[in-house]
Amino acid sequence: MKLKIFLHGIDLSNWHPCHNLRLAPFLVSSDVTDAKANAEGKHNPVRNSQINLLRQEQISDGFLQPRLAGIYRDLITGKSNKKWNIEVDFEEGRRKYNNDAPSRLSCLYIAENSEDGRENIKEMLSNSYIFKVRPIVIERVFMADRRWLDAYFDNKKEIYIKNYWEGKTYDKKKKRWEYLLEGAIEFIDKKELEFLREFGAKLSN
């Protein structure tokens, strides 16, 4: 898998990934970022946070990946809590049906390097800029059909969560696979990086 090229979407108005990519051409998932704390057993990954605390909108030591950080920001500013509650439902389901899989709360999301992959990212993140990336560190990886998540958004059936974490296909005619990655991805296209560094949001914005 390390040799394959994938796609990753970034909202250029989100200063967090833009700032990190100005420093270096790669992103690291939040639960593997603090290597020293992990080695000393002091880091408390989001994937291990107590579900009841997450439902109370409390995040203990640990970091959310940028997309989830945006959802959490909307939550604490009073804009919306539906997406957050759904993500907590899926996190609880991960622990029940596939505990070794990456957590949606702290992973990096990548898609196949294809037209279907591009369409998938556009449907997930309509205002994102799409980059070509290569996984360079893989701690955990899981492939899921995100349409189970979409279905659950409209109709909260436990079977949708179960099917998602069991890696089942939602619709064989229109697959929407997403890869959840705990690890690191390298941004391999210099022109794409230059565009982000010029037009992406800055820390001071």
Secondary structure, 3 states (H helix, E strand, C coil): CCCCCEEEEEECCCHHHHHHHHHCCEEECHHHCCHHHHHCCCCCCHHHCCHHHHHCCCCCCCCCCHHHHHHHHHHHCCCCCHHHHHHHHHHHHHHHHCCCCCCCCCCEEEEECCHHHHHHHHHHCCCEEEEEEEEEEEEEEEEEECHHHHHHHHCCCHHHHHHHHCCCCCCCCCCCEEEEEEEEEEECCHHHHHHHHHHCCCCCC
